[in-house]
């Protein structure tokens, strides 16, 4: 296989995606760089029409929990996101060439990955509690507050009267949100 990565996309699963700055350099350590990434993520989310269930921006890498985009393939979406950041950033090259992609196919695995994302800054000793790290989706889950990146959750579904975003309705007409239930305020549970 010559070192090729096998990706299982177009499965309808959520994906836990990780990608790193070039040689794990801390290119995302500055507030301006993190704001740039959030802006790029939201622009790409709207353009390719996908759900962001969770994210965290660390100084040298990013974790995302996303579904598959309505427009295009996931690998092209990640490519567009990385390109959007790199053309606006000073560092060249900005990103490692590849990314890690894990299919999230069960509710317990979804909760595990979302917890991992939100606890990453705490595990690294950067903050004492997940809510202290501004550059993740944790605060949205805790309070429902909207940030730069729209997070799909019970909060956002409730704002729409329990409805999916219009562009997602054709895919999952039996659910109010593509995010598994019990992912509301605070840390998600396995219930």
N, C-alpha and C positions, 0 to 999 in steps of 0.2 A: 504494500500500500504506500510505500515511500513516505511515511510519516503523515499521510493525509488524516485530517480530523473527520470523523464521521459525525454528522449532525442530523438529528431527527427533527425536522421542521415540517410545517404544514400538517401538524398532528392535532391542532386545537388545544394543545397544552399551554400552560404558562411556562416561561423560561427564566431560570436564574442565570444571569449573564454577568461575567466579570471581565473587565479589561484594564490593562495597566499602562501607565505612562512609559515612555521609552526608557529601558533599563531601570525601571521602577524609580525614576527620578521624581522628586516631589513637585512636579509642575502644577499641581492643583492645590498647593498649600496656601496660596494667597487668596484673600476674599474675592478679588477681582476675577481670578481664574475659576473659582467655584461658581460665582454668579454667571460667568460666561457659559460654563457647562450646564447649569440649570436652564438658562435661556435657550441653549441649543437643544436640550432634551425636550423642552416644551414645544419648540418649533417643529422638531422632527416628529413628536407625538401627534401633533395636529395634522401635519402633512401626510404621514403614513397611516394615521388612524389606528392607534393601538392604545391599550390600557397600560398605565404604569401603576402597579399595585404597591411597589416599594422601591426605594433607592437610597443609597448613601454615597456621598463623595468623600473620599479619603485623600490625603495629600498626594499619593502616588497611584491610586487605583479607584475604580468605581464598581459598585454592585447594583444591578437592576433586577427587579422582578416584574416582567412584562408578559403580555400575551402576544400572539402573532398578529402582525399588522393586517389591516384590511387591504391596504394598498402595498403591493410588493411583498418581498420575502424578508424574513427577520435578518438574515445576514446582510442584505442590502440596506436595511434600516440602520443596523449597527454601523455599517460602513458610512452612511450619510451622517450619522451622529458624530462619529469620530472625525470625519472630514470637516464638518461644520465647526468643531472646536479647533482643529489644527490650523485651518486657514485664518482663524481670528486670533490664535495664540502666537506668541513670539518664538517659542521653542520649536526647533526642527531637527529631527522628527519629533512629534509630540507623543505618539502612541506606539506601543508594541504592535506588530503586524497582526497578531492573532487575538482571539478572545475565547474565554471558556463559556460553554453553554450547557446547562443541565436542564433536562425536561422535568417539570414539576407536574406530576400526574395524579397526585392524591392530596387530599386536604391536610393530613398530618405533615406531608413534605412541604406544602405551601407555608404552613405555620412555622415549620423549622427554618425555612429559608428567610422568611420575613423577620423572624427573631434574630437570625444571624446577621442580617443586614443592619437592623436597628441597634444591635449590641456591639457592632464592630468598633466604633470609636471608643466605647467603654473598655472593651477587651484590650485595646491598644494603649490604654491609660491616658487618652486624650481628654476624657470627661469622666465625671463620677456617675452620671446617669444619662441614659439615651436622650432624654428631652433637652439636655444641655448642648447637644450637637445640632447646630442650626442647619446643617447640610444633609438632611435626610428626611424621609417621609414620616418619621416617628411622631412629630408634633401634630401632624394631620390626624393620625390615628388616635392620638390622645385627646385632642380638642376639637377636631373638625375644621381647624383654621386652614384657609387656602394659602398656598405658597405660589411660587413661580410655576412649579410643575403641578398640573392637575393629577391628583391621586384618585383612582377609582376605589371607593370604599362604601361602607354602609352610609357614611355621612353624605357623600356625593349622590348616591342613589336616593336617599331621603330628600335631598334638595330638589330632585326631579320628580318627586311624588312616587318614589319606588320604581321608577322606570330606568331602563338602560339608556345610554346616549343613543340618539336616533340612528346613528350610523352602525350601531351594534345590534339593534333590535332584530334584524333578519337572521342573525347568527344564533342568538340565545333567547328566544321569545319566552321561555319558561322560567326565567330568572330575572330578578330585579337588578342584579349586579353580577358581573363575571367573577368578582372576588368572592371566594367561599365565605359563608356566613361565619359569625363569631370572630370577625376581624375588626370589631368596633373599637371603642375607646380603650386606651391602655394596651398592654401586651395581649396579643392574640391567644386564644385558648384552643385546645384540641377538642372541645365539646362538639 
